[in-house]
Amino acid sequence: MRVKCVICDKIETINDETLQAKQLRNRPIHTYMCNDCHIRIAENTKKRIQTGQFRLYKSPVEKDDW
């Protein structure tokens, strides 16, 4: 399966039988990101966390009253 990275527009091929290929075929909302972009974003995020100015906003979890 030929896929295109969302960020850098690099075209790569992945195995048709992998879980990632199945997700891309069945759910169009899923997008592909190449390993280079994935690593670069992870490194930049770690640097931002170390500065102390990074806040991760999570949605509040509602508790069920049983």
PDBQT receptor file of N, H, CA, C and O in Angstrom, charges set to zero:
ATOM      1  N   MET A   1       0.853  -1.174   0.000  1.00  0.00    +0.000 N 
ATOM      2  CA  MET A   1       0.000   0.000   0.000  1.00  0.00    +0.000 C 
ATOM      3  C   MET A   1       0.894   1.230   0.000  1.00  0.00    +0.000 C 
ATOM      4  O   MET A   1       1.833   1.328   0.790  1.00  0.00    +0.000 OA
ATOM      5  N   ARG A   2       0.601   2.151  -0.876  1.00  0.00    +0.000 N 
ATOM      6  H   ARG A   2      -0.162   2.072  -1.518  1.00  0.00    +0.000 HD
ATOM      7  CA  ARG A   2       1.350   3.395  -0.926  1.00  0.00    +0.000 C 
ATOM      8  C   ARG A   2       0.641   4.418  -0.058  1.00  0.00    +0.000 C 
ATOM      9  O   ARG A   2      -0.572   4.602  -0.157  1.00  0.00    +0.000 OA
ATOM     10  N   VAL A   3       1.410   5.082   0.793  1.00  0.00    +0.000 N 
ATOM     11  H   VAL A   3       2.396   4.933   0.874  1.00  0.00    +0.000 HD
ATOM     12  CA  VAL A   3       0.855   6.088   1.697  1.00  0.00    +0.000 C 
ATOM     13  C   VAL A   3       1.689   7.358   1.601  1.00  0.00    +0.000 C 
ATOM     14  O   VAL A   3       2.856   7.330   1.210  1.00  0.00    +0.000 OA
ATOM     15  N   LYS A   4       1.067   8.462   1.964  1.00  0.00    +0.000 N 
ATOM     16  H   LYS A   4       0.119   8.485   2.281  1.00  0.00    +0.000 HD
ATOM     17  CA  LYS A   4       1.727   9.760   1.898  1.00  0.00    +0.000 C 
ATOM     18  C   LYS A   4       1.705  10.397   3.276  1.00  0.00    +0.000 C 
ATOM     19  O   LYS A   4       0.658  10.456   3.920  1.00  0.00    +0.000 OA
ATOM     20  N   CYS A   5       2.862  10.876   3.732  1.00  0.00    +0.000 N 
ATOM     21  H   CYS A   5       3.713  10.828   3.208  1.00  0.00    +0.000 HD
ATOM     22  CA  CYS A   5       2.969  11.522   5.036  1.00  0.00    +0.000 C 
ATOM     23  C   CYS A   5       2.182  12.836   5.016  1.00  0.00    +0.000 C 
ATOM     24  O   CYS A   5       2.237  13.592   4.046  1.00  0.00    +0.000 OA
ATOM     25  N   VAL A   6       1.466  13.085   6.079  1.00  0.00    +0.000 N 
ATOM     26  H   VAL A   6       1.421  12.471   6.867  1.00  0.00    +0.000 HD
ATOM     27  CA  VAL A   6       0.629  14.276   6.165  1.00  0.00    +0.000 C 
ATOM     28  C   VAL A   6       1.475  15.536   6.273  1.00  0.00    +0.000 C 
ATOM     29  O   VAL A   6       1.078  16.592   5.782  1.00  0.00    +0.000 OA
ATOM     30  N   ILE A   7       2.631  15.436   6.908  1.00  0.00    +0.000 N 
ATOM     31  H   ILE A   7       2.954  14.577   7.307  1.00  0.00    +0.000 HD
ATOM     32  CA  ILE A   7       3.444  16.616   7.187  1.00  0.00    +0.000 C 
ATOM     33  C   ILE A   7       4.421  16.933   6.058  1.00  0.00    +0.000 C 
ATOM     34  O   ILE A   7       4.451  18.056   5.555  1.00  0.00    +0.000 OA
ATOM     35  N   CYS A   8       5.222  15.939   5.660  1.00  0.00    +0.000 N 
ATOM     36  H   CYS A   8       5.198  15.027   6.069  1.00  0.00    +0.000 HD
ATOM     37  CA  CYS A   8       6.298  16.225   4.693  1.00  0.00    +0.000 C 
ATOM     38  C   CYS A   8       5.970  15.759   3.275  1.00  0.00    +0.000 C 
ATOM     39  O   CYS A   8       6.780  15.968   2.372  1.00  0.00    +0.000 OA
ATOM     40  N   ASP A   9       4.827  15.143   3.051  1.00  0.00    +0.000 N 
ATOM     41  H   ASP A   9       4.169  14.973   3.785  1.00  0.00    +0.000 HD
ATOM     42  CA  ASP A   9       4.366  14.672   1.737  1.00  0.00    +0.000 C 
ATOM     43  C   ASP A   9       5.287  13.628   1.107  1.00  0.00    +0.000 C 
ATOM     44  O   ASP A   9       5.327  13.489  -0.115  1.00  0.00    +0.000 OA
ATOM     45  N   LYS A  10       6.029  12.892   1.947  1.00  0.00    +0.000 N 
ATOM     46  H   LYS A  10       5.997  13.005   2.940  1.00  0.00    +0.000 HD
ATOM     47  CA  LYS A  10       6.877  11.820   1.444  1.00  0.00    +0.000 C 
ATOM     48  C   LYS A  10       6.005  10.594   1.201  1.00  0.00    +0.000 C 
ATOM     49  O   LYS A  10       5.178  10.240   2.042  1.00  0.00    +0.000 OA
ATOM     50  N   ILE A  11       6.189   9.948   0.055  1.00  0.00    +0.000 N 
ATOM     51  H   ILE A  11       6.860  10.236  -0.628  1.00  0.00    +0.000 HD
ATOM     52  CA  ILE A  11       5.407   8.768  -0.284  1.00  0.00    +0.000 C 
ATOM     53  C   ILE A  11       6.218   7.530   0.073  1.00  0.00    +0.000 C 
ATOM     54  O   ILE A  11       7.373   7.394  -0.330  1.00  0.00    +0.000 OA
ATOM     55  N   GLU A  12       5.597   6.623   0.839  1.00  0.00    +0.000 N 
ATOM     56  H   GLU A  12       4.659   6.733   1.167  1.00  0.00    +0.000 HD
ATOM     57  CA  GLU A  12       6.239   5.385   1.260  1.00  0.00    +0.000 C 
ATOM     58  C   GLU A  12       5.299   4.225   0.985  1.00  0.00    +0.000 C 
ATOM     59  O   GLU A  12       4.118   4.419   0.697  1.00  0.00    +0.000 OA
ATOM     60  N   THR A  13       5.835   3.027   1.078  1.00  0.00    +0.000 N 
ATOM     61  H   THR A  13       6.794   2.869   1.312  1.00  0.00    +0.000 HD
ATOM     62  CA  THR A  13       4.998   1.838   0.939  1.00  0.00    +0.000 C 
ATOM     63  C   THR A  13       5.008   1.081   2.266  1.00  0.00    +0.000 C 
ATOM     64  O   THR A  13       6.048   0.951   2.912  1.00  0.00    +0.000 OA
ATOM     65  N   ILE A  14       3.843   0.589   2.660  1.00  0.00    +0.000 N 
ATOM     66  H   ILE A  14       2.998   0.694   2.135  1.00  0.00    +0.000 HD
ATOM     67  CA  ILE A  14       3.733  -0.231   3.856  1.00  0.00    +0.000 C 
ATOM     68  C   ILE A  14       3.053  -1.537   3.467  1.00  0.00    +0.000 C 
ATOM     69  O   ILE A  14       2.369  -1.611   2.446  1.00  0.00    +0.000 OA
ATOM     70  N   ASN A  15       3.242  -2.549   4.274  1.00  0.00    +0.000 N 
ATOM     71  H   ASN A  15       3.798  -2.489   5.104  1.00  0.00    +0.000 HD
ATOM     72  CA  ASN A  15       2.666  -3.853   4.017  1.00  0.00    +0.000 C 
ATOM     73  C   ASN A  15       1.143  -3.775   4.129  1.00  0.00    +0.000 C 
ATOM     74  O   ASN A  15       0.618  -3.164   5.060  1.00  0.00    +0.000 OA
ATOM     75  N   ASP A  16       0.432  -4.395   3.179  1.00  0.00    +0.000 N 
ATOM     76  H   ASP A  16       0.859  -4.891   2.422  1.00  0.00    +0.000 HD
ATOM     77  CA  ASP A  16      -1.028  -4.348   3.165  1.00  0.00    +0.000 C 
ATOM     78  C   ASP A  16      -1.657  -5.066   4.346  1.00  0.00    +0.000 C 
ATOM     79  O   ASP A  16      -2.806  -4.787   4.687  1.00  0.00    +0.000 OA
ATOM     80  N   GLU A  17      -0.936  -5.982   4.979  1.00  0.00    +0.000 N 
ATOM     81  H   GLU A  17      -0.002  -6.208   4.702  1.00  0.00    +0.000 HD
ATOM     82  CA  GLU A  17      -1.523  -6.803   6.020  1.00  0.00    +0.000 C 
ATOM     83  C   GLU A  17      -1.262  -6.295   7.428  1.00  0.00    +0.000 C 
ATOM     84  O   GLU A  17      -1.592  -6.982   8.394  1.00  0.00    +0.000 OA
ATOM     85  N   THR A  18      -0.680  -5.114   7.571  1.00  0.00    +0.000 N 
ATOM     86  H   THR A  18      -0.412  -4.556   6.786  1.00  0.00    +0.000 HD
ATOM     87  CA  THR A  18      -0.416  -4.576   8.900  1.00  0.00    +0.000 C 
ATOM     88  C   THR A  18      -1.663  -3.898   9.454  1.00  0.00    +0.000 C 
ATOM     89  O   THR A  18      -2.586  -3.553   8.716  1.00  0.00    +0.000 OA
ATOM     90  N   LEU A  19      -1.666  -3.718  10.763  1.00  0.00    +0.000 N 
ATOM     91  H   LEU A  19      -0.916  -3.999  11.362  1.00  0.00    +0.000 HD
ATOM     92  CA  LEU A  19      -2.786  -3.057  11.419  1.00  0.00    +0.000 C 
ATOM     93  C   LEU A  19      -2.916  -1.610  10.940  1.00  0.00    +0.000 C 
ATOM     94  O   LEU A  19      -4.026  -1.110  10.757  1.00  0.00    +0.000 OA
ATOM     95  N   GLN A  20      -1.796  -0.950  10.743  1.00  0.00    +0.000 N 
ATOM     96  H   GLN A  20      -0.895  -1.356  10.892  1.00  0.00    +0.000 HD
ATOM     97  CA  GLN A  20      -1.831   0.441  10.300  1.00  0.00    +0.000 C 
ATOM     98  C   GLN A  20      -2.456   0.571   8.915  1.00  0.00    +0.000 C 
ATOM     99  O   GLN A  20      -3.209   1.512   8.666  1.00  0.00    +0.000 OA
ATOM    100  N   ALA A  21      -2.157  -0.352   8.019  1.00  0.00    +0.000 N 
ATOM    101  H   ALA A  21      -1.544  -1.116   8.221  1.00  0.00    +0.000 HD
ATOM    102  CA  ALA A  21      -2.748  -0.323   6.677  1.00  0.00    +0.000 C 
ATOM    103  C   ALA A  21      -4.251  -0.544   6.748  1.00  0.00    +0.000 C 
ATOM    104  O   ALA A  21      -5.013   0.101   6.027  1.00  0.00    +0.000 OA
ATOM    105  N   LYS A  22      -4.678  -1.453   7.615  1.00  0.00    +0.000 N 
ATOM    106  H   LYS A  22      -4.059  -1.976   8.201  1.00  0.00    +0.000 HD
ATOM    107  CA  LYS A  22      -6.108  -1.709   7.765  1.00  0.00    +0.000 C 
ATOM    108  C   LYS A  22      -6.832  -0.478   8.304  1.00  0.00    +0.000 C 
ATOM    109  O   LYS A  22      -7.922  -0.145   7.838  1.00  0.00    +0.000 OA
ATOM    110  N   GLN A  23      -6.228   0.200   9.286  1.00  0.00    +0.000 N 
ATOM    111  H   GLN A  23      -5.343  -0.070   9.664  1.00  0.00    +0.000 HD
ATOM    112  CA  GLN A  23      -6.839   1.406   9.835  1.00  0.00    +0.000 C 
ATOM    113  C   GLN A  23      -6.953   2.493   8.780  1.00  0.00    +0.000 C 
ATOM    114  O   GLN A  23      -7.960   3.198   8.723  1.00  0.00    +0.000 OA
ATOM    115  N   LEU A  24      -5.936   2.635   7.947  1.00  0.00    +0.000 N 
ATOM    116  H   LEU A  24      -5.117   2.062   7.993  1.00  0.00    +0.000 HD
ATOM    117  CA  LEU A  24      -5.979   3.663   6.907  1.00  0.00    +0.000 C 
ATOM    118  C   LEU A  24      -7.034   3.347   5.849  1.00  0.00    +0.000 C 
ATOM    119  O   LEU A  24      -7.663   4.259   5.312  1.00  0.00    +0.000 OA
ATOM    120  N   ARG A  25      -7.232   2.082   5.548  1.00  0.00    +0.000 N 
ATOM    121  H   ARG A  25      -6.721   1.341   5.984  1.00  0.00    +0.000 HD
ATOM    122  CA  ARG A  25      -8.246   1.699   4.564  1.00  0.00    +0.000 C 
ATOM    123  C   ARG A  25      -9.654   1.879   5.102  1.00  0.00    +0.000 C 
ATOM    124  O   ARG A  25     -10.524   2.388   4.395  1.00  0.00    +0.000 OA
ATOM    125  N   ASN A  26      -9.894   1.470   6.339  1.00  0.00    +0.000 N 
ATOM    126  H   ASN A  26      -9.188   1.056   6.913  1.00  0.00    +0.000 HD
ATOM    127  CA  ASN A  26     -11.253   1.419   6.861  1.00  0.00    +0.000 C 
ATOM    128  C   ASN A  26     -11.731   2.703   7.517  1.00  0.00    +0.000 C 
ATOM    129  O   ASN A  26     -12.934   2.951   7.591  1.00  0.00    +0.000 OA
ATOM    130  N   ARG A  27     -10.810   3.513   7.989  1.00  0.00    +0.000 N 
ATOM    131  H   ARG A  27      -9.832   3.312   7.928  1.00  0.00    +0.000 HD
ATOM    132  CA  ARG A  27     -11.205   4.756   8.665  1.00  0.00    +0.000 C 
ATOM    133  C   ARG A  27     -10.478   5.930   8.022  1.00  0.00    +0.000 C 
ATOM    134  O   ARG A  27      -9.295   6.140   8.288  1.00  0.00    +0.000 OA
ATOM    135  N   PRO A  28     -11.158   6.689   7.189  1.00  0.00    +0.000 N 
ATOM    136  CA  PRO A  28     -10.481   7.788   6.486  1.00  0.00    +0.000 C 
ATOM    137  C   PRO A  28      -9.992   8.904   7.400  1.00  0.00    +0.000 C 
ATOM    138  O   PRO A  28      -9.197   9.737   6.964  1.00  0.00    +0.000 OA
ATOM    139  N   ILE A  29     -10.439   8.951   8.653  1.00  0.00    +0.000 N 
ATOM    140  H   ILE A  29     -11.084   8.274   9.007  1.00  0.00    +0.000 HD
ATOM    141  CA  ILE A  29      -9.979   9.989   9.568  1.00  0.00    +0.000 C 
ATOM    142  C   ILE A  29      -8.534   9.731   9.999  1.00  0.00    +0.000 C 
ATOM    143  O   ILE A  29      -7.819  10.669  10.353  1.00  0.00    +0.000 OA
ATOM    144  N   HIS A  30      -8.097   8.462   9.972  1.00  0.00    +0.000 N 
ATOM    145  H   HIS A  30      -8.678   7.701   9.685  1.00  0.00    +0.000 HD
ATOM    146  CA  HIS A  30      -6.730   8.134  10.339  1.00  0.00    +0.000 C 
ATOM    147  C   HIS A  30      -5.781   8.615   9.249  1.00  0.00    +0.000 C 
ATOM    148  O   HIS A  30      -6.046   8.424   8.061  1.00  0.00    +0.000 OA
ATOM    149  N   THR A  31      -4.694   9.228   9.644  1.00  0.00    +0.000 N 
ATOM    150  H   THR A  31      -4.479   9.382  10.609  1.00  0.00    +0.000 HD
ATOM    151  CA  THR A  31      -3.722   9.728   8.691  1.00  0.00    +0.000 C 
ATOM    152  C   THR A  31      -2.372   9.085   8.946  1.00  0.00    +0.000 C 
ATOM    153  O   THR A  31      -2.113   8.596  10.045  1.00  0.00    +0.000 OA
ATOM    154  N   TYR A  32      -1.518   9.081   7.945  1.00  0.00    +0.000 N 
ATOM    155  H   TYR A  32      -1.729   9.478   7.051  1.00  0.00    +0.000 HD
ATOM    156  CA  TYR A  32      -0.207   8.452   8.037  1.00  0.00    +0.000 C 
ATOM    157  C   TYR A  32       0.855   9.517   8.290  1.00  0.00    +0.000 C 
ATOM    158  O   TYR A  32       0.828  10.595   7.696  1.00  0.00    +0.000 OA
ATOM    159  N   MET A  33       1.794   9.192   9.184  1.00  0.00    +0.000 N 
ATOM    160  H   MET A  33       1.815   8.316   9.666  1.00  0.00    +0.000 HD
ATOM    161  CA  MET A  33       2.933  10.067   9.444  1.00  0.00    +0.000 C 
ATOM    162  C   MET A  33       4.196   9.205   9.379  1.00  0.00    +0.000 C 
ATOM    163  O   MET A  33       4.259   8.163  10.032  1.00  0.00    +0.000 OA
ATOM    164  N   CYS A  34       5.189   9.617   8.611  1.00  0.00    +0.000 N 
ATOM    165  H   CYS A  34       5.137  10.463   8.081  1.00  0.00    +0.000 HD
ATOM    166  CA  CYS A  34       6.407   8.829   8.455  1.00  0.00    +0.000 C 
ATOM    167  C   CYS A  34       7.206   8.829   9.762  1.00  0.00    +0.000 C 
ATOM    168  O   CYS A  34       6.980   9.660  10.642  1.00  0.00    +0.000 OA
ATOM    169  N   ASN A  35       8.141   7.887   9.873  1.00  0.00    +0.000 N 
ATOM    170  H   ASN A  35       8.325   7.212   9.158  1.00  0.00    +0.000 HD
ATOM    171  CA  ASN A  35       8.937   7.747  11.093  1.00  0.00    +0.000 C 
ATOM    172  C   ASN A  35       9.781   8.988  11.372  1.00  0.00    +0.000 C 
ATOM    173  O   ASN A  35       9.939   9.377  12.530  1.00  0.00    +0.000 OA
ATOM    174  N   ASP A  36      10.323   9.615  10.329  1.00  0.00    +0.000 N 
ATOM    175  H   ASP A  36      10.195   9.299   9.389  1.00  0.00    +0.000 HD
ATOM    176  CA  ASP A  36      11.145  10.812  10.529  1.00  0.00    +0.000 C 
ATOM    177  C   ASP A  36      10.338  11.933  11.189  1.00  0.00    +0.000 C 
ATOM    178  O   ASP A  36      10.812  12.570  12.130  1.00  0.00    +0.000 OA
ATOM    179  N   CYS A  37       9.141  12.169  10.703  1.00  0.00    +0.000 N 
ATOM    180  H   CYS A  37       8.756  11.651   9.938  1.00  0.00    +0.000 HD
ATOM    181  CA  CYS A  37       8.292  13.219  11.278  1.00  0.00    +0.000 C 
ATOM    182  C   CYS A  37       7.833  12.834  12.679  1.00  0.00    +0.000 C 
ATOM    183  O   CYS A  37       7.759  13.687  13.564  1.00  0.00    +0.000 OA
ATOM    184  N   HIS A  38       7.528  11.566  12.884  1.00  0.00    +0.000 N 
ATOM    185  H   HIS A  38       7.588  10.874  12.165  1.00  0.00    +0.000 HD
ATOM    186  CA  HIS A  38       7.087  11.101  14.200  1.00  0.00    +0.000 C 
ATOM    187  C   HIS A  38       8.185  11.315  15.242  1.00  0.00    +0.000 C 
ATOM    188  O   HIS A  38       7.910  11.801  16.339  1.00  0.00    +0.000 OA
ATOM    189  N   ILE A  39       9.411  10.961  14.911  1.00  0.00    +0.000 N 
ATOM    190  H   ILE A  39       9.634  10.566  14.020  1.00  0.00    +0.000 HD
ATOM    191  CA  ILE A  39      10.545  11.140  15.834  1.00  0.00    +0.000 C 
ATOM    192  C   ILE A  39      10.810  12.614  16.088  1.00  0.00    +0.000 C 
ATOM    193  O   ILE A  39      11.061  13.015  17.225  1.00  0.00    +0.000 OA
ATOM    194  N   ARG A  40      10.756  13.429  15.029  1.00  0.00    +0.000 N 
ATOM    195  H   ARG A  40      10.552  13.103  14.106  1.00  0.00    +0.000 HD
ATOM    196  CA  ARG A  40      11.007  14.871  15.162  1.00  0.00    +0.000 C 
ATOM    197  C   ARG A  40       9.975  15.525  16.080  1.00  0.00    +0.000 C 
ATOM    198  O   ARG A  40      10.333  16.347  16.924  1.00  0.00    +0.000 OA
ATOM    199  N   ILE A  41       8.715  15.172  15.927  1.00  0.00    +0.000 N 
ATOM    200  H   ILE A  41       8.424  14.504  15.242  1.00  0.00    +0.000 HD
ATOM    201  CA  ILE A  41       7.666  15.744  16.767  1.00  0.00    +0.000 C 
ATOM    202  C   ILE A  41       7.827  15.285  18.207  1.00  0.00    +0.000 C 
ATOM    203  O   ILE A  41       7.627  16.075  19.130  1.00  0.00    +0.000 OA
ATOM    204  N   ALA A  42       8.189  14.014  18.416  1.00  0.00    +0.000 N 
ATOM    205  H   ALA A  42       8.351  13.373  17.666  1.00  0.00    +0.000 HD
ATOM    206  CA  ALA A  42       8.384  13.504  19.774  1.00  0.00    +0.000 C 
ATOM    207  C   ALA A  42       9.532  14.235  20.472  1.00  0.00    +0.000 C 
ATOM    208  O   ALA A  42       9.412  14.595  21.643  1.00  0.00    +0.000 OA
ATOM    209  N   GLU A  43      10.628  14.453  19.773  1.00  0.00    +0.000 N 
ATOM    210  H   GLU A  43      10.726  14.160  18.822  1.00  0.00    +0.000 HD
ATOM    211  CA  GLU A  43      11.767  15.178  20.358  1.00  0.00    +0.000 C 
ATOM    212  C   GLU A  43      11.391  16.610  20.704  1.00  0.00    +0.000 C 
ATOM    213  O   GLU A  43      11.734  17.095  21.782  1.00  0.00    +0.000 OA
ATOM    214  N   ASN A  44      10.693  17.290  19.806  1.00  0.00    +0.000 N 
ATOM    215  H   ASN A  44      10.415  16.896  18.930  1.00  0.00    +0.000 HD
ATOM    216  CA  ASN A  44      10.293  18.673  20.063  1.00  0.00    +0.000 C 
ATOM    217  C   ASN A  44       9.315  18.762  21.231  1.00  0.00    +0.000 C 
ATOM    218  O   ASN A  44       9.367  19.715  22.009  1.00  0.00    +0.000 OA
ATOM    219  N   THR A  45       8.430  17.784  21.362  1.00  0.00    +0.000 N 
ATOM    220  H   THR A  45       8.389  17.010  20.731  1.00  0.00    +0.000 HD
ATOM    221  CA  THR A  45       7.487  17.778  22.472  1.00  0.00    +0.000 C 
ATOM    222  C   THR A  45       8.217  17.592  23.792  1.00  0.00    +0.000 C 
ATOM    223  O   THR A  45       7.894  18.255  24.778  1.00  0.00    +0.000 OA
ATOM    224  N   LYS A  46       9.204  16.691  23.820  1.00  0.00    +0.000 N 
ATOM    225  H   LYS A  46       9.466  16.153  23.019  1.00  0.00    +0.000 HD
ATOM    226  CA  LYS A  46       9.984  16.477  25.040  1.00  0.00    +0.000 C 
ATOM    227  C   LYS A  46      10.733  17.745  25.441  1.00  0.00    +0.000 C 
ATOM    228  O   LYS A  46      10.832  18.055  26.628  1.00  0.00    +0.000 OA
ATOM    229  N   LYS A  47      11.258  18.478  24.464  1.00  0.00    +0.000 N 
ATOM    230  H   LYS A  47      11.177  18.226  23.500  1.00  0.00    +0.000 HD
ATOM    231  CA  LYS A  47      11.945  19.746  24.751  1.00  0.00    +0.000 C 
ATOM    232  C   LYS A  47      10.968  20.765  25.338  1.00  0.00    +0.000 C 
ATOM    233  O   LYS A  47      11.308  21.492  26.271  1.00  0.00    +0.000 OA
ATOM    234  N   ARG A  48       9.749  20.812  24.783  1.00  0.00    +0.000 N 
ATOM    235  H   ARG A  48       9.473  20.221  24.025  1.00  0.00    +0.000 HD
ATOM    236  CA  ARG A  48       8.751  21.760  25.290  1.00  0.00    +0.000 C 
ATOM    237  C   ARG A  48       8.319  21.403  26.696  1.00  0.00    +0.000 C 
ATOM    238  O   ARG A  48       8.089  22.297  27.510  1.00  0.00    +0.000 OA
ATOM    239  N   ILE A  49       8.201  20.125  27.004  1.00  0.00    +0.000 N 
ATOM    240  H   ILE A  49       8.388  19.398  26.343  1.00  0.00    +0.000 HD
ATOM    241  CA  ILE A  49       7.821  19.705  28.354  1.00  0.00    +0.000 C 
ATOM    242  C   ILE A  49       8.892  20.111  29.355  1.00  0.00    +0.000 C 
ATOM    243  O   ILE A  49       8.565  20.526  30.467  1.00  0.00    +0.000 OA
ATOM    244  N   GLN A  50      10.165  20.002  28.984  1.00  0.00    +0.000 N 
ATOM    245  H   GLN A  50      10.430  19.665  28.081  1.00  0.00    +0.000 HD
ATOM    246  CA  GLN A  50      11.272  20.334  29.880  1.00  0.00    +0.000 C 
ATOM    247  C   GLN A  50      11.352  21.819  30.191  1.00  0.00    +0.000 C 
ATOM    248  O   GLN A  50      11.929  22.197  31.210  1.00  0.00    +0.000 OA
ATOM    249  N   THR A  51      10.785  22.676  29.339  1.00  0.00    +0.000 N 
ATOM    250  H   THR A  51      10.316  22.369  28.511  1.00  0.00    +0.000 HD
ATOM    251  CA  THR A  51      10.835  24.109  29.604  1.00  0.00    +0.000 C 
ATOM    252  C   THR A  51       9.899  24.511  30.740  1.00  0.00    +0.000 C 
ATOM    253  O   THR A  51      10.089  25.558  31.359  1.00  0.00    +0.000 OA
ATOM    254  N   GLY A  52       8.897  23.692  31.017  1.00  0.00    +0.000 N 
ATOM    255  H   GLY A  52       8.742  22.842  30.514  1.00  0.00    +0.000 HD
ATOM    256  CA  GLY A  52       7.944  24.012  32.073  1.00  0.00    +0.000 C 
ATOM    257  C   GLY A  52       6.779  24.852  31.600  1.00  0.00    +0.000 C 
ATOM    258  O   GLY A  52       5.859  25.103  32.379  1.00  0.00    +0.000 OA
ATOM    259  N   GLN A  53       6.780  25.289  30.376  1.00  0.00    +0.000 N 
ATOM    260  H   GLN A  53       7.527  25.085  29.743  1.00  0.00    +0.000 HD
ATOM    261  CA  GLN A  53       5.705  26.117  29.831  1.00  0.00    +0.000 C 
ATOM    262  C   GLN A  53       4.658  25.285  29.089  1.00  0.00    +0.000 C 
ATOM    263  O   GLN A  53       3.674  25.834  28.593  1.00  0.00    +0.000 OA
ATOM    264  N   PHE A  54       4.855  23.993  29.009  1.00  0.00    +0.000 N 
ATOM    265  H   PHE A  54       5.654  23.548  29.411  1.00  0.00    +0.000 HD
ATOM    266  CA  PHE A  54       3.960  23.113  28.267  1.00  0.00    +0.000 C 
ATOM    267  C   PHE A  54       2.865  22.592  29.184  1.00  0.00    +0.000 C 
ATOM    268  O   PHE A  54       3.148  22.061  30.258  1.00  0.00    +0.000 OA
ATOM    269  N   ARG A  55       1.626  22.742  28.764  1.00  0.00    +0.000 N 
ATOM    270  H   ARG A  55       1.396  23.174  27.891  1.00  0.00    +0.000 HD
ATOM    271  CA  ARG A  55       0.494  22.221  29.524  1.00  0.00    +0.000 C 
ATOM    272  C   ARG A  55      -0.287  21.270  28.641  1.00  0.00    +0.000 C 
ATOM    273  O   ARG A  55      -0.626  21.596  27.503  1.00  0.00    +0.000 OA
ATOM    274  N   LEU A  56      -0.565  20.116  29.163  1.00  0.00    +0.000 N 
ATOM    275  H   LEU A  56      -0.289  19.851  30.087  1.00  0.00    +0.000 HD
ATOM    276  CA  LEU A  56      -1.357  19.136  28.443  1.00  0.00    +0.000 C 
ATOM    277  C   LEU A  56      -2.780  19.203  28.969  1.00  0.00    +0.000 C 
ATOM    278  O   LEU A  56      -3.046  18.830  30.112  1.00  0.00    +0.000 OA
ATOM    279  N   TYR A  57      -3.685  19.675  28.139  1.00  0.00    +0.000 N 
ATOM    280  H   TYR A  57      -3.468  19.978  27.211  1.00  0.00    +0.000 HD
ATOM    281  CA  TYR A  57      -5.083  19.818  28.540  1.00  0.00    +0.000 C 
ATOM    282  C   TYR A  57      -5.827  18.536  28.208  1.00  0.00    +0.000 C 
ATOM    283  O   TYR A  57      -5.949  18.157  27.043  1.00  0.00    +0.000 OA
ATOM    284  N   LYS A  58      -6.318  17.883  29.233  1.00  0.00    +0.000 N 
ATOM    285  H   LYS A  58      -6.219  18.191  30.179  1.00  0.00    +0.000 HD
ATOM    286  CA  LYS A  58      -7.107  16.674  29.045  1.00  0.00    +0.000 C 
ATOM    287  C   LYS A  58      -8.557  17.004  29.359  1.00  0.00    +0.000 C 
ATOM    288  O   LYS A  58      -8.852  17.848  30.204  1.00  0.00    +0.000 OA
ATOM    289  N   SER A  59      -9.453  16.322  28.662  1.00  0.00    +0.000 N 
ATOM    290  H   SER A  59      -9.214  15.636  27.975  1.00  0.00    +0.000 HD
ATOM    291  CA  SER A  59     -10.861  16.549  28.941  1.00  0.00    +0.000 C 
ATOM    292  C   SER A  59     -11.207  15.921  30.278  1.00  0.00    +0.000 C 
ATOM    293  O   SER A  59     -10.706  14.846  30.609  1.00  0.00    +0.000 OA
ATOM    294  N   PRO A  60     -12.057  16.581  31.050  1.00  0.00    +0.000 N 
ATOM    295  CA  PRO A  60     -12.410  16.024  32.370  1.00  0.00    +0.000 C 
ATOM    296  C   PRO A  60     -13.216  14.741  32.199  1.00  0.00    +0.000 C 
ATOM    297  O   PRO A  60     -14.069  14.631  31.319  1.00  0.00    +0.000 OA
ATOM    298  N   VAL A  61     -12.925  13.793  33.049  1.00  0.00    +0.000 N 
ATOM    299  H   VAL A  61     -12.232  13.882  33.764  1.00  0.00    +0.000 HD
ATOM    300  CA  VAL A  61     -13.629  12.518  33.008  1.00  0.00    +0.000 C 
ATOM    301  C   VAL A  61     -14.833  12.599  33.925  1.00  0.00    +0.000 C 
ATOM    302  O   VAL A  61     -14.711  12.911  35.109  1.00  0.00    +0.000 OA
ATOM    303  N   GLU A  62     -15.993  12.314  33.365  1.00  0.00    +0.000 N 
ATOM    304  H   GLU A  62     -16.093  12.061  32.403  1.00  0.00    +0.000 HD
ATOM    305  CA  GLU A  62     -17.211  12.373  34.167  1.00  0.00    +0.000 C 
ATOM    306  C   GLU A  62     -17.356  11.074  34.936  1.00  0.00    +0.000 C 
ATOM    307  O   GLU A  62     -17.130   9.991  34.398  1.00  0.00    +0.000 OA
ATOM    308  N   LYS A  63     -17.730  11.193  36.188  1.00  0.00    +0.000 N 
ATOM    309  H   LYS A  63     -17.913  12.073  36.625  1.00  0.00    +0.000 HD
ATOM    310  CA  LYS A  63     -17.935  10.016  37.017  1.00  0.00    +0.000 C 
ATOM    311  C   LYS A  63     -19.417   9.642  37.004  1.00  0.00    +0.000 C 
ATOM    312  O   LYS A  63     -20.298  10.491  37.138  1.00  0.00    +0.000 OA
ATOM    313  N   ASP A  64     -19.654   8.359  36.840  1.00  0.00    +0.000 N 
ATOM    314  H   ASP A  64     -18.939   7.669  36.730  1.00  0.00    +0.000 HD
ATOM    315  CA  ASP A  64     -21.031   7.880  36.881  1.00  0.00    +0.000 C 
ATOM    316  C   ASP A  64     -21.483   7.717  38.316  1.00  0.00    +0.000 C 
ATOM    317  O   ASP A  64     -20.763   7.150  39.138  1.00  0.00    +0.000 OA
ATOM    318  N   ASP A  65     -22.660   8.205  38.619  1.00  0.00    +0.000 N 
ATOM    319  H   ASP A  65     -23.245   8.665  37.951  1.00  0.00    +0.000 HD
ATOM    320  CA  ASP A  65     -23.225   8.051  39.952  1.00  0.00    +0.000 C 
ATOM    321  C   ASP A  65     -24.174   6.850  39.946  1.00  0.00    +0.000 C 
ATOM    322  O   ASP A  65     -25.322   6.953  39.513  1.00  0.00    +0.000 OA
ATOM    323  N   TRP A  66     -23.689   5.743  40.418  1.00  0.00    +0.000 N 
ATOM    324  H   TRP A  66     -22.757   5.659  40.769  1.00  0.00    +0.000 HD
ATOM    325  CA  TRP A  66     -24.511   4.534  40.457  1.00  0.00    +0.000 C 
ATOM    326  C   TRP A  66     -25.094   4.419  41.781  1.00  0.00    +0.000 C 
ATOM    327  O   TRP A  66     -25.831   3.470  42.051  1.00  0.00    +0.000 OA
TER     328      TRP A  66
